Amino acid sequence: MTNRAFASVLAVLLTTGWAANHFAAVIPSLKESEGLSAALLDGVFGIYALGLLPGLFFGGTVSDRVGRAPVVIPGAVVATAGTVSLLLWHDSTGLLIGRLVVGIGAGLTIGAGTAWAADLRGSVGTVLAGVFLTAGFAFGPLVSGIVGQFSSEPIALPFIVSAVVSAVAIVSAVLWSRVPTTSSATAATTDDREYSATSALSWSLPMSLWVFASVTLAFVTLPSRMPTELEGPLLSGIAAGTALITGIAVQTAARRGNWGPRTGVAGAGLAAVGYLLVAAGGSHPPVWLFAVCLLVLGAAYGLCLRAGLLDLESFAPPRIRGSLTGLFYIGTYLGFGLPVLLVLIEPSVGVVPPMLVLAVLAAVASGARARRLAR
């Protein structure tokens, strides 16, 4: 039963990631059919993060007190309700409200769901939670991009598919949610480690800043700078799928290579390299550079996510693991605001200086972690 419960938690994380991120591939169709501006649609994409913040913080805290399932399952239901709203309501108000609702539900689900996976399987659960969430982020826009490119219903059908897969995962979680949430592995190690909330956050939060700040740059900002003949839902879907599947691949490589805390050094370092490459591409990067940026930024995303989650598993006291996981994800989701910020400041500062600033900050984070590990 515990195996099935764990699988159902991973399924909810995957479908929640799907619901959260597949909207990126629907943006071109909405822009064309509804006549909405790029700035508005970037804002609609980013407002999801505004809903996430309270959901992540309060969801994790409440789950520490009342259990994981009473937070994760309602959160997944709310996210699905937001998807249904997006299916039915396509003007600017409807899109903003729908994405906000999806964000609130995803916030409740992601932090508490990751803590639930850690409760059931320890460090393995923590890592797989990140992998399955990333898989949802990847396959959501990839599937929606393909559907949007070749379907006669390029807006409605992606939302229908997302709502259906989410509903299936929710039913599975309800059936298996009564399994105890603390694994024997977690219980056995509780007295053997030095847990500290301060240590957990001081290691994980610097990594959180480069997670979605890297990958949203890859699949939201960069596709909008490609030649007009390449624009469309398929390009956005391919960009998201490529970057995020790269993130999964490097997490697997890091696990097999037993990279440990060095994962974060490499992740922040790759983020710095990725920002420099984006700066080199300017307003109209060549296709080959676009492809390289997807791989580099996707790898940075995956390594920084893995490093931060393992920092939490190593140092977070089990009794407040949900709260600290929520705080970590709040840091990661600040990156969802990056595409909007870049659009707003581009008229005054251009496209290159912000990338140079981000590259310097990411390099500092990488160097600081390396120095701390050396000590």
ABEGO torsion letter per residue (X at the ends): XAAAAAAAAAAAAAAAAAAAAAAAAAAAAAAAAAGBBAAAAAAAAAAAAAAAAAAAAAAAAAAAAAEAAAAAAAAAAAAAAAAAAAAABABAAAAAAAAAAAAAAAAAAAAAAAAAAAAAAEAAAAAAAAAAAAAAAAAAAAAAAAAAAABABAAAAAAAAAAAAAAAAAAAAAAAAABBABBAAAAAAAAABBBBAAAAAAAAAAAAAABAAAAAAAAAAAAAABBAAABEAAAAAAAAAAAAAAAAAAAAAAAAAGAEAAAAAAAAAAAAAAAAAAAAAEABBBAAAAAAAAAAAAAAAAAAAAAAAAAAAAABBAAAAAAAAAAAAAAAAAAAAAAAAAAAAAAAAEAAAAAAAAAAAAAAAAAAAAAAAAX
